[in-house]
Amino acid sequence: MSARNVFGSTPSPTRVDSPDVSSDVAPDLPWNVIVWNDPVNLMTYVVWVFRKLFGFSEQRATELMLDVHHRGRATVASGPREQAEVHATRLHQHGLWATLERQ
């Protein structure tokens, strides 16, 4: 049986060019995990969550909690998008409001 397509003609070879590598590709910049202030969670609970999820010292967790409380937000982690999404999901599971922001 011959190699014919549905139109009855023999397919001709197609030239494949090399991919265009001249275009600039931006690297996946680090993403920040932002925790926002809310009227629900106690300050001591927020410190506990920061220590549990990120391994911060009591002092560092308290500093970040005070940033959230006084400034309305704090950056608690930075890294690749996938890792930042995991952090944000874990914060959500603990009842904190967290979003991602590109650096």
C-alpha positions in Angstrom: 0.0 0.0 0.0 1.4 3.4 -0.9 1.6 6.4 1.4 -1.2 8.6 0.1 -3.3 11.0 2.0 -7.1 11.4 1.7 -6.7 13.6 -1.4 -4.9 10.9 -3.3 -1.5 12.6 -3.5 1.8 11.5 -1.9 2.8 13.8 1.0 5.9 15.8 0.4 8.6 16.3 3.1 8.3 19.4 5.2 11.3 21.5 6.1 11.7 22.1 9.8 13.7 25.2 10.7 15.6 25.6 13.9 13.7 27.4 16.7 14.1 31.1 17.1 16.4 31.5 20.1 17.0 35.1 19.6 14.0 36.3 21.7 14.7 37.1 25.3 13.0 34.9 27.9 12.4 36.5 31.3 13.4 34.3 34.2 10.7 33.3 36.7 11.5 36.0 39.2 11.0 35.2 42.8 7.5 35.6 44.2 6.7 37.1 47.6 4.2 35.6 49.9 2.3 38.5 51.5 0.2 38.1 54.7 -2.5 40.7 55.2 -4.0 42.1 58.3 -7.5 40.8 59.3 -9.8 41.5 62.2 -10.2 37.9 63.1 -6.9 36.3 64.2 -5.2 37.0 67.5 -1.7 38.3 67.4 -0.4 35.3 69.4 -2.0 32.9 66.9 -0.3 34.7 64.0 3.0 34.4 65.7 2.4 30.7 66.3 1.5 30.1 62.7 4.6 31.9 61.4 6.8 29.8 63.8 5.1 26.6 62.9 5.0 27.0 59.1 8.3 28.9 58.5 10.4 28.0 61.5 10.9 31.6 62.5 12.2 32.5 65.9 9.8 34.0 68.4 11.4 37.4 67.8 11.2 37.2 64.0 7.7 35.9 64.0 6.6 38.7 66.4 8.3 41.3 64.1 6.4 40.0 61.1 3.2 39.9 63.0 3.6 43.5 64.1 4.3 44.5 60.5 1.0 42.8 59.5 -0.8 44.6 62.4 0.7 48.1 62.0 1.4 48.3 58.2 -1.4 46.0 57.1 0.9 43.4 55.5 4.2 41.6 55.7 6.3 39.5 53.3 6.9 36.2 55.0 8.5 34.2 52.3 10.0 34.6 48.8 10.9 32.0 46.1 9.8 30.3 43.0 6.0 30.6 42.2 5.3 26.9 43.0 6.9 27.2 46.4 5.1 30.5 47.1 1.8 28.9 46.2 2.4 26.1 48.7 3.2 28.7 51.4 0.0 30.7 50.6 -2.1 27.6 50.6 -0.7 26.5 54.0 -1.4 30.0 55.4 -5.0 29.8 54.1 -5.4 26.5 55.8 -4.5 28.2 59.1 -7.0 31.0 58.5 -4.6 33.7 57.4 -5.2 35.9 54.3 -2.1 35.5 52.0 -1.5 36.5 48.4 1.4 36.3 46.0 3.3 39.2 44.5 6.0 39.2 41.9 9.3 40.9 43.0 
